[in-house]
Structure formats: structure tokens, C-alpha cells
Amino acid sequence: MSVTHTVLFQIKADADPSDVKAACNRFIALKDTCLHPTSHTPYIKSIKGGKDNSPEGLQNGITHGFVVEFSSVDDRDYYVSTDPSHLAFVQSIGALVEKAIVVDFVDGLY
């Protein structure tokens, strides 16, 4: 059962655009740098994301969004709590992020 991990960021207004772009590139690169603890191969099914461009005006300050897909809850849990590449990424963006929102779901489970 796959899990979708949705991450929304409000980037600080005074953040340097080149630092933001570099952070976004590092997020997308997690697909290749996050390795499964036993197989030592990449385990993230997909990552996509970018800067908000919605015309609805309902962002409430959110500026960037990312969607990460995992094959299982176990893979997602390892990513969130243990994966050294992910944890290093989280540490690296602290100065850029004003607010983060994370919502995970299994498609069709209501």
C-alpha cells in the first residue's frame, strides 16, 4: 500500500532566492540519496514539487509544495525518523523555512 507524503513550506520573505533554489534541488535529490537500510538502494518511488503558482489565493503563506511517494508505511516511517539524508536535509533548511505543513495519506483511505 503506497503512501503519499505531502510537504508544504512557507519560505521566509528575506530568504535568498539562490538558497531557496538550492534547497528545492536538494529536496528533489532525496529520491536518489535516500537509501533503504537493508538493500542500500533508493526507495522513494517519486518526488515532485515547486513554487506555488495557484491563482486561488488560498495559500495562507505557503510558498512551495512537494509530493513524495513511498511504497509502504514502513518506508515512509524510516524516511521521516531515521534516514540520514532526509534528516540532514531537514537540518539544512531551518534558516529558510518560516512554517512547514506535512500531510500523509493512503489513496482511497478516508
N, CA, C and O atoms as CSV, one atom per row, in Angstrom:
chain,resi,resn,atom,element,x,y,z
A,1,MET,N,N,0.852,-1.173,0.000
A,1,MET,CA,C,0.000,0.000,0.000
A,1,MET,C,C,0.898,1.237,0.000
A,1,MET,O,O,1.653,1.454,0.948
A,2,SER,N,N,0.822,2.042,-1.048
A,2,SER,CA,C,1.693,3.210,-1.144
A,2,SER,C,C,1.189,4.345,-0.250
A,2,SER,O,O,0.003,4.434,0.067
A,3,VAL,N,N,2.118,5.198,0.141
A,3,VAL,CA,C,1.829,6.343,0.999
A,3,VAL,C,C,2.301,7.605,0.281
A,3,VAL,O,O,3.413,7.657,-0.244
A,4,THR,N,N,1.441,8.614,0.267
A,4,THR,CA,C,1.809,9.910,-0.290
A,4,THR,C,C,2.114,10.854,0.860
A,4,THR,O,O,1.308,11.015,1.777
A,5,HIS,N,N,3.273,11.471,0.803
A,5,HIS,CA,C,3.795,12.367,1.843
A,5,HIS,C,C,3.836,13.760,1.213
A,5,HIS,O,O,4.647,14.024,0.325
A,6,THR,N,N,2.960,14.643,1.678
A,6,THR,CA,C,2.851,15.987,1.119
A,6,THR,C,C,3.491,16.977,2.076
A,6,THR,O,O,3.159,17.006,3.261
A,7,VAL,N,N,4.417,17.796,1.558
A,7,VAL,CA,C,5.154,18.759,2.378
A,7,VAL,C,C,4.951,20.143,1.786
A,7,VAL,O,O,5.195,20.366,0.600
A,8,LEU,N,N,4.500,21.075,2.626
A,8,LEU,CA,C,4.279,22.457,2.212
A,8,LEU,C,C,5.151,23.364,3.062
A,8,LEU,O,O,5.201,23.226,4.284
A,9,PHE,N,N,5.835,24.288,2.412
A,9,PHE,CA,C,6.712,25.224,3.110
A,9,PHE,C,C,6.264,26.661,2.885
A,9,PHE,O,O,5.815,27.036,1.801
A,10,GLN,N,N,6.398,27.445,3.935
A,10,GLN,CA,C,6.380,28.900,3.798
A,10,GLN,C,C,7.828,29.324,3.949
A,10,GLN,O,O,8.401,29.245,5.035
A,11,ILE,N,N,8.413,29.776,2.849
A,11,ILE,CA,C,9.802,30.225,2.872
A,11,ILE,C,C,9.833,31.654,3.404
A,11,ILE,O,O,8.979,32.472,3.061
A,12,LYS,N,N,10.812,31.944,4.234
A,12,LYS,CA,C,10.947,33.286,4.806
A,12,LYS,C,C,11.071,34.327,3.698
A,12,LYS,O,O,11.739,34.101,2.689
A,13,ALA,N,N,10.424,35.461,3.899
A,13,ALA,CA,C,10.375,36.518,2.884
A,13,ALA,C,C,11.763,37.036,2.525
A,13,ALA,O,O,11.989,37.456,1.390
A,14,ASP,N,N,12.693,37.014,3.472
A,14,ASP,CA,C,14.026,37.558,3.199
A,14,ASP,C,C,15.029,36.491,2.743
A,14,ASP,O,O,16.228,36.760,2.667
A,15,ALA,N,N,14.542,35.283,2.438
A,15,ALA,CA,C,15.443,34.212,2.002
A,15,ALA,C,C,16.029,34.542,0.628
A,15,ALA,O,O,15.334,35.039,-0.257
A,16,ASP,N,N,17.297,34.259,0.475
A,16,ASP,CA,C,17.978,34.472,-0.799
A,16,ASP,C,C,17.432,33.472,-1.822
A,16,ASP,O,O,17.443,32.269,-1.564
A,17,PRO,N,N,16.956,33.945,-2.975
A,17,PRO,CA,C,16.382,33.043,-3.979
A,17,PRO,C,C,17.330,31.917,-4.406
A,17,PRO,O,O,16.876,30.810,-4.694
A,18,SER,N,N,18.615,32.179,-4.450
A,18,SER,CA,C,19.544,31.108,-4.837
A,18,SER,C,C,19.627,30.032,-3.752
A,18,SER,O,O,19.803,28.854,-4.063
A,19,ASP,N,N,19.500,30.427,-2.483
A,19,ASP,CA,C,19.477,29.445,-1.395
A,19,ASP,C,C,18.196,28.609,-1.447
A,19,ASP,O,O,18.220,27.406,-1.185
A,20,VAL,N,N,17.088,29.253,-1.785
A,20,VAL,CA,C,15.806,28.543,-1.891
A,20,VAL,C,C,15.873,27.527,-3.032
A,20,VAL,O,O,15.455,26.380,-2.872
A,21,LYS,N,N,16.397,27.949,-4.174
A,21,LYS,CA,C,16.504,27.039,-5.316
A,21,LYS,C,C,17.398,25.858,-4.976
A,21,LYS,O,O,17.078,24.719,-5.319
A,22,ALA,N,N,18.513,26.115,-4.306
A,22,ALA,CA,C,19.427,25.030,-3.914
A,22,ALA,C,C,18.729,24.057,-2.960
A,22,ALA,O,O,18.890,22.843,-3.084
A,23,ALA,N,N,17.960,24.583,-2.018
A,23,ALA,CA,C,17.235,23.724,-1.072
A,23,ALA,C,C,16.200,22.872,-1.805
A,23,ALA,O,O,16.055,21.684,-1.519
A,24,CYS,N,N,15.489,23.474,-2.740
A,24,CYS,CA,C,14.499,22.721,-3.517
A,24,CYS,C,C,15.179,21.614,-4.325
A,24,CYS,O,O,14.661,20.500,-4.404
A,25,ASN,N,N,16.316,21.908,-4.916
A,25,ASN,CA,C,17.059,20.889,-5.660
A,25,ASN,C,C,17.522,19.760,-4.754
A,25,ASN,O,O,17.515,18.596,-5.157
A,26,ARG,N,N,17.928,20.095,-3.526
A,26,ARG,CA,C,18.346,19.057,-2.568
A,26,ARG,C,C,17.151,18.194,-2.164
A,26,ARG,O,O,17.289,16.986,-1.967
A,27,PHE,N,N,15.973,18.821,-2.040
A,27,PHE,CA,C,14.777,18.038,-1.699
A,27,PHE,C,C,14.510,17.022,-2.803
A,27,PHE,O,O,14.336,15.836,-2.522
A,28,ILE,N,N,14.477,17.470,-4.051
A,28,ILE,CA,C,14.214,16.575,-5.171
A,28,ILE,C,C,15.281,15.474,-5.258
A,28,ILE,O,O,14.972,14.339,-5.621
A,29,ALA,N,N,16.519,15.805,-4.930
A,29,ALA,CA,C,17.624,14.839,-4.986
A,29,ALA,C,C,17.498,13.738,-3.936
A,29,ALA,O,O,18.172,12.713,-4.042
A,30,LEU,N,N,16.649,13.928,-2.925
A,30,LEU,CA,C,16.466,12.883,-1.912
A,30,LEU,C,C,16.012,11.568,-2.545
A,30,LEU,O,O,16.260,10.499,-1.986
A,31,LYS,N,N,15.358,11.631,-3.693
A,31,LYS,CA,C,14.931,10.411,-4.378
A,31,LYS,C,C,16.131,9.500,-4.654
A,31,LYS,O,O,15.999,8.276,-4.653
A,32,ASP,N,N,17.283,10.091,-4.885
A,32,ASP,CA,C,18.483,9.304,-5.176
A,32,ASP,C,C,19.405,9.119,-3.976
A,32,ASP,O,O,20.155,8.145,-3.917
A,33,THR,N,N,19.356,10.047,-3.016
A,33,THR,CA,C,20.292,9.976,-1.892
A,33,THR,C,C,19.743,9.222,-0.681
A,33,THR,O,O,20.513,8.792,0.178
A,34,CYS,N,N,18.435,9.059,-0.606
A,34,CYS,CA,C,17.849,8.274,0.484
A,34,CYS,C,C,17.920,6.797,0.101
A,34,CYS,O,O,17.339,6.367,-0.896
A,35,LEU,N,N,18.643,6.033,0.916
A,35,LEU,CA,C,18.862,4.619,0.615
A,35,LEU,C,C,18.198,3.734,1.657
A,35,LEU,O,O,18.246,4.013,2.855
A,36,HIS,N,N,17.582,2.672,1.183
A,36,HIS,CA,C,16.903,1.717,2.060
A,36,HIS,C,C,17.919,1.107,3.026
A,36,HIS,O,O,19.039,0.795,2.622
A,37,PRO,N,N,17.544,0.931,4.294
A,37,PRO,CA,C,18.514,0.463,5.295
A,37,PRO,C,C,19.041,-0.951,5.065
A,37,PRO,O,O,20.129,-1.273,5.543
A,38,THR,N,N,18.310,-1.804,4.351
A,38,THR,CA,C,18.811,-3.163,4.133
A,38,THR,C,C,19.314,-3.390,2.712
A,38,THR,O,O,20.327,-4.061,2.516
A,39,SER,N,N,18.616,-2.839,1.717
A,39,SER,CA,C,19.045,-3.058,0.325
A,39,SER,C,C,20.090,-2.032,-0.127
A,39,SER,O,O,20.800,-2.251,-1.108
A,40,HIS,N,N,20.175,-0.921,0.594
A,40,HIS,CA,C,21.112,0.166,0.262
A,40,HIS,C,C,20.894,0.715,-1.149
A,40,HIS,O,O,21.829,1.153,-1.819
A,41,THR,N,N,19.627,0.677,-1.577
A,41,THR,CA,C,19.240,1.240,-2.872
A,41,THR,C,C,18.169,2.314,-2.627
A,41,THR,O,O,17.508,2.301,-1.589
A,42,PRO,N,N,17.998,3.233,-3.570
A,42,PRO,CA,C,16.953,4.250,-3.403
A,42,PRO,C,C,15.575,3.601,-3.243
A,42,PRO,O,O,15.249,2.634,-3.930
A,43,TYR,N,N,14.785,4.143,-2.337
A,43,TYR,CA,C,13.476,3.539,-2.044
A,43,TYR,C,C,12.305,4.500,-2.225
A,43,TYR,O,O,11.154,4.082,-2.103
A,44,ILE,N,N,12.558,5.742,-2.504
A,44,ILE,CA,C,11.468,6.692,-2.749
A,44,ILE,C,C,10.967,6.464,-4.171
A,44,ILE,O,O,11.751,6.482,-5.119
A,45,LYS,N,N,9.646,6.248,-4.321
A,45,LYS,CA,C,9.085,5.988,-5.644
A,45,LYS,C,C,9.129,7.225,-6.524
A,45,LYS,O,O,9.479,7.133,-7.701
A,46,SER,N,N,8.780,8.384,-5.970
A,46,SER,CA,C,8.807,9.614,-6.761
A,46,SER,C,C,8.803,10.826,-5.840
A,46,SER,O,O,8.316,10.773,-4.711
A,47,ILE,N,N,9.360,11.915,-6.353
A,47,ILE,CA,C,9.295,13.218,-5.684
A,47,ILE,C,C,9.048,14.251,-6.774
A,47,ILE,O,O,9.695,14.243,-7.821
A,48,LYS,N,N,8.100,15.137,-6.506
A,48,LYS,CA,C,7.925,16.289,-7.382
A,48,LYS,C,C,7.546,17.478,-6.523
A,48,LYS,O,O,7.013,17.327,-5.424
A,49,GLY,N,N,7.827,18.655,-7.037
A,49,GLY,CA,C,7.496,19.835,-6.260
A,49,GLY,C,C,7.941,21.102,-6.942
A,49,GLY,O,O,8.572,21.071,-7.999
A,50,GLY,N,N,7.602,22.226,-6.321
A,50,GLY,CA,C,7.996,23.514,-6.856
A,50,GLY,C,C,7.347,24.663,-6.119
A,50,GLY,O,O,6.730,24.497,-5.067
A,51,LYS,N,N,7.508,25.842,-6.710
A,51,LYS,CA,C,6.986,27.081,-6.141
A,51,LYS,C,C,5.499,27.213,-6.466
A,51,LYS,O,O,5.065,26.900,-7.575
A,52,ASP,N,N,4.736,27.676,-5.496
A,52,ASP,CA,C,3.298,27.860,-5.678
A,52,ASP,C,C,3.007,28.808,-6.836
A,52,ASP,O,O,3.696,29.812,-7.018
A,53,ASN,N,N,1.985,28.480,-7.611
A,53,ASN,CA,C,1.511,29.380,-8.660
A,53,ASN,C,C,-0.012,29.383,-8.760
A,53,ASN,O,O,-0.568,29.728,-9.803
A,54,SER,N,N,-0.682,28.997,-7.678
A,54,SER,CA,C,-2.140,28.916,-7.686
A,54,SER,C,C,-2.772,30.301,-7.744
A,54,SER,O,O,-2.347,31.201,-7.019
A,55,PRO,N,N,-3.784,30.489,-8.596
A,55,PRO,CA,C,-4.500,31.764,-8.665
A,55,PRO,C,C,-5.613,31.887,-7.629
A,55,PRO,O,O,-6.267,32.928,-7.558
A,56,GLU,N,N,-5.848,30.838,-6.815
A,56,GLU,CA,C,-6.986,30.842,-5.896
A,56,GLU,C,C,-6.823,31.755,-4.688
A,56,GLU,O,O,-7.813,32.192,-4.102
A,57,GLY,N,N,-5.588,32.042,-4.316
A,57,GLY,CA,C,-5.362,32.912,-3.166
A,57,GLY,C,C,-5.623,32.254,-1.824
A,57,GLY,O,O,-5.923,32.943,-0.849
A,58,LEU,N,N,-5.517,30.941,-1.756
A,58,LEU,CA,C,-5.801,30.213,-0.515
A,58,LEU,C,C,-4.541,29.632,0.124
A,58,LEU,O,O,-4.629,28.711,0.935
A,59,GLN,N,N,-3.379,30.159,-0.232
A,59,GLN,CA,C,-2.107,29.590,0.212
A,59,GLN,C,C,-1.812,29.826,1.688
A,59,GLN,O,O,-1.047,29.065,2.279
A,60,ASN,N,N,-2.382,30.838,2.294
A,60,ASN,CA,C,-2.125,31.134,3.702
A,60,ASN,C,C,-0.628,31.206,4.004
A,60,ASN,O,O,-0.169,30.728,5.042
A,61,GLY,N,N,0.121,31.806,3.087
A,61,GLY,CA,C,1.552,31.984,3.292
A,61,GLY,C,C,2.430,30.887,2.718
A,61,GLY,O,O,3.642,31.073,2.604
A,62,ILE,N,N,1.857,29.756,2.355
A,62,ILE,CA,C,2.643,28.652,1.810
A,62,ILE,C,C,3.193,29.056,0.446
A,62,ILE,O,O,2.457,29.562,-0.402
A,63,THR,N,N,4.491,28.830,0.238
A,63,THR,CA,C,5.141,29.256,-0.998
A,63,THR,C,C,5.623,28.101,-1.880
A,63,THR,O,O,5.794,28.281,-3.086
A,64,HIS,N,N,5.844,26.924,-1.297
A,64,HIS,CA,C,6.393,25.794,-2.034
A,64,HIS,C,C,5.717,24.502,-1.576
A,64,HIS,O,O,5.363,24.357,-0.406
A,65,GLY,N,N,5.542,23.574,-2.505
A,65,GLY,CA,C,4.944,22.289,-2.175
A,65,GLY,C,C,5.686,21.141,-2.820
A,65,GLY,O,O,6.226,21.270,-3.919
A,66,PHE,N,N,5.705,20.008,-2.119
A,66,PHE,CA,C,6.372,18.804,-2.603
A,66,PHE,C,C,5.505,17.594,-2.301
A,66,PHE,O,O,4.809,17.553,-1.286
A,67,VAL,N,N,5.552,16.612,-3.189
A,67,VAL,CA,C,4.825,15.362,-3.004
A,67,VAL,C,C,5.822,14.223,-3.157
A,67,VAL,O,O,6.497,14.097,-4.178
A,68,VAL,N,N,5.899,13.396,-2.116
A,68,VAL,CA,C,6.833,12.263,-2.084
A,68,VAL,C,C,5.995,10.992,-1.975
A,68,VAL,O,O,5.103,10.901,-1.132
A,69,GLU,N,N,6.284,10.015,-2.830
A,69,GLU,CA,C,5.529,8.769,-2.785
A,69,GLU,C,C,6.430,7.620,-2.346
A,69,GLU,O,O,7.535,7.432,-2.854
A,70,PHE,N,N,5.911,6.856,-1.380
A,70,PHE,CA,C,6.613,5.686,-0.846
A,70,PHE,C,C,5.800,4.429,-1.132
A,70,PHE,O,O,4.577,4.494,-1.258
A,71,SER,N,N,6.470,3.297,-1.234
A,71,SER,CA,C,5.793,2.022,-1.471
A,71,SER,C,C,5.054,1.511,-0.246
A,71,SER,O,O,4.105,0.737,-0.364
A,72,SER,N,N,5.495,1.949,0.942
A,72,SER,CA,C,4.898,1.403,2.165
A,72,SER,C,C,4.979,2.411,3.306
A,72,SER,O,O,5.740,3.377,3.259
A,73,VAL,N,N,4.185,2.161,4.314
A,73,VAL,CA,C,4.233,2.959,5.540
A,73,VAL,C,C,5.601,2.809,6.198
A,73,VAL,O,O,6.147,3.778,6.727
A,74,ASP,N,N,6.159,1.591,6.166
A,74,ASP,CA,C,7.484,1.375,6.758
A,74,ASP,C,C,8.547,2.235,6.098
A,74,ASP,O,O,9.397,2.806,6.781
A,75,ASP,N,N,8.506,2.333,4.766
A,75,ASP,CA,C,9.468,3.186,4.071
A,75,ASP,C,C,9.286,4.644,4.470
A,75,ASP,O,O,10.266,5.347,4.716
A,76,ARG,N,N,8.045,5.100,4.535
A,76,ARG,CA,C,7.786,6.478,4.946
A,76,ARG,C,C,8.275,6.733,6.357
A,76,ARG,O,O,8.886,7.767,6.631
A,77,ASP,N,N,8.010,5.798,7.253
A,77,ASP,CA,C,8.423,5.961,8.646
A,77,ASP,C,C,9.942,6.008,8.783
A,77,ASP,O,O,10.472,6.797,9.565
A,78,TYR,N,N,10.640,5.170,8.027
A,78,TYR,CA,C,12.103,5.205,8.048
A,78,TYR,C,C,12.602,6.560,7.551
A,78,TYR,O,O,13.495,7.159,8.152
A,79,TYR,N,N,12.025,7.034,6.462
A,79,TYR,CA,C,12.391,8.330,5.879
A,79,TYR,C,C,12.226,9.450,6.902
A,79,TYR,O,O,13.128,10.266,7.090
A,80,VAL,N,N,11.086,9.484,7.551
A,80,VAL,CA,C,10.763,10.577,8.472
A,80,VAL,C,C,11.639,10.547,9.716
A,80,VAL,O,O,12.104,11.595,10.166
A,81,SER,N,N,11.871,9.374,10.274
A,81,SER,CA,C,12.502,9.329,11.592
A,81,SER,C,C,13.968,8.937,11.611
A,81,SER,O,O,14.659,9.217,12.590
A,82,THR,N,N,14.473,8.287,10.543
A,82,THR,CA,C,15.793,7.691,10.626
A,82,THR,C,C,16.719,8.010,9.463
A,82,THR,O,O,17.926,8.140,9.666
A,83,ASP,N,N,16.194,8.140,8.256
A,83,ASP,CA,C,17.056,8.269,7.079
A,83,ASP,C,C,18.029,9.437,7.229
A,83,ASP,O,O,17.594,10.581,7.364
A,84,PRO,N,N,19.348,9.168,7.207
A,84,PRO,CA,C,20.314,10.239,7.441
A,84,PRO,C,C,20.288,11.335,6.371
A,84,PRO,O,O,20.523,12.501,6.687
A,85,SER,N,N,20.009,10.989,5.127
A,85,SER,CA,C,19.941,12.012,4.079
A,85,SER,C,C,18.772,12.961,4.312
A,85,SER,O,O,18.906,14.176,4.171
A,86,HIS,N,N,17.622,12.389,4.671
A,86,HIS,CA,C,16.454,13.229,4.942
A,86,HIS,C,C,16.681,14.093,6.177
A,86,HIS,O,O,16.374,15.285,6.164
A,87,LEU,N,N,17.210,13.511,7.231
A,87,LEU,CA,C,17.438,14.275,8.458
A,87,LEU,C,C,18.437,15.402,8.227
A,87,LEU,O,O,18.275,16.489,8.781
A,88,ALA,N,N,19.473,15.162,7.416
A,88,ALA,CA,C,20.432,16.218,7.086
A,88,ALA,C,C,19.763,17.325,6.281
A,88,ALA,O,O,20.044,18.506,6.489
A,89,PHE,N,N,18.873,16.944,5.359
A,89,PHE,CA,C,18.144,17.953,4.589
A,89,PHE,C,C,17.301,18.823,5.516
A,89,PHE,O,O,17.318,20.049,5.405
A,90,VAL,N,N,16.571,18.200,6.422
A,90,VAL,CA,C,15.724,18.956,7.361
A,90,VAL,C,C,16.566,19.957,8.139
A,90,VAL,O,O,16.166,21.110,8.300
A,91,GLN,N,N,17.724,19.529,8.620
A,91,GLN,CA,C,18.618,20.436,9.352
A,91,GLN,C,C,19.077,21.597,8.472
A,91,GLN,O,O,19.220,22.724,8.945
A,92,SER,N,N,19.304,21.317,7.197
A,92,SER,CA,C,19.881,22.317,6.296
A,92,SER,C,C,18.928,23.448,5.917
A,92,SER,O,O,19.373,24.508,5.479
A,93,ILE,N,N,17.623,23.235,6.080
A,93,ILE,CA,C,16.665,24.252,5.628
A,93,ILE,C,C,16.093,25.110,6.750
A,93,ILE,O,O,15.256,25.978,6.504
A,94,GLY,N,N,16.533,24.875,7.957
A,94,GLY,CA,C,15.985,25.585,9.104
A,94,GLY,C,C,15.990,27.096,8.975
A,94,GLY,O,O,15.041,27.749,9.409
A,95,ALA,N,N,17.027,27.664,8.393
A,95,ALA,CA,C,17.125,29.117,8.271
A,95,ALA,C,C,16.231,29.674,7.175
A,95,ALA,O,O,15.993,30.881,7.130
A,96,LEU,N,N,15.731,28.817,6.292
A,96,LEU,CA,C,14.904,29.275,5.173
A,96,LEU,C,C,13.403,29.189,5.434
A,96,LEU,O,O,12.621,29.936,4.847
A,97,VAL,N,N,13.009,28.281,6.312
A,97,VAL,CA,C,11.596,27.943,6.453
A,97,VAL,C,C,10.948,28.676,7.627
A,97,VAL,O,O,11.408,28.607,8.766
A,98,GLU,N,N,9.880,29.369,7.307
A,98,GLU,CA,C,9.053,30.035,8.317
A,98,GLU,C,C,8.072,29.038,8.935
A,98,GLU,O,O,7.857,29.019,10.147
A,99,LYS,N,N,7.483,28.205,8.062
A,99,LYS,CA,C,6.461,27.255,8.511
A,99,LYS,C,C,6.492,26.043,7.590
A,99,LYS,O,O,6.747,26.166,6.392
A,100,ALA,N,N,6.231,24.873,8.163
A,100,ALA,CA,C,6.108,23.646,7.373
A,100,ALA,C,C,4.820,22.941,7.764
A,100,ALA,O,O,4.437,22.914,8.934
A,101,ILE,N,N,4.162,22.371,6.766
A,101,ILE,CA,C,2.958,21.574,6.975
A,101,ILE,C,C,3.178,20.246,6.273
A,101,ILE,O,O,3.617,20.213,5.123
A,102,VAL,N,N,2.876,19.151,6.959
A,102,VAL,CA,C,3.035,17.821,6.371
A,102,VAL,C,C,1.721,17.077,6.524
A,102,VAL,O,O,1.149,17.012,7.612
A,103,VAL,N,N,1.251,16.515,5.412
A,103,VAL,CA,C,0.053,15.682,5.421
A,103,VAL,C,C,0.383,14.414,4.633
A,103,VAL,O,O,0.816,14.483,3.483
A,104,ASP,N,N,0.177,13.272,5.256
A,104,ASP,CA,C,0.407,11.990,4.596
A,104,ASP,C,C,-0.929,11.271,4.438
A,104,ASP,O,O,-1.829,11.406,5.267
A,105,PHE,N,N,-1.036,10.502,3.350
A,105,PHE,CA,C,-2.274,9.740,3.169
A,105,PHE,C,C,-2.025,8.513,2.317
A,105,PHE,O,O,-1.063,8.428,1.553
A,106,VAL,N,N,-2.943,7.557,2.483
A,106,VAL,CA,C,-3.026,6.394,1.623
A,106,VAL,C,C,-4.228,6.645,0.720
A,106,VAL,O,O,-5.335,6.879,1.205
A,107,ASP,N,N,-4.011,6.597,-0.594
A,107,ASP,CA,C,-5.068,6.905,-1.547
A,107,ASP,C,C,-6.296,6.022,-1.319
A,107,ASP,O,O,-6.193,4.799,-1.232
A,108,GLY,N,N,-7.447,6.666,-1.226
A,108,GLY,CA,C,-8.705,5.961,-1.064
A,108,GLY,C,C,-9.066,5.583,0.351
A,108,GLY,O,O,-10.150,5.046,0.580
A,109,LEU,N,N,-8.197,5.843,1.310
A,109,LEU,CA,C,-8.485,5.541,2.720
A,109,LEU,C,C,-9.017,6.793,3.370
A,109,LEU,O,O,-8.266,7.743,3.588
A,110,TYR,N,N,-10.294,6.815,3.684
A,110,TYR,CA,C,-10.935,8.032,4.191
A,110,TYR,C,C,-11.305,7.933,5.646
A,110,TYR,O,O,-11.852,8.881,6.210
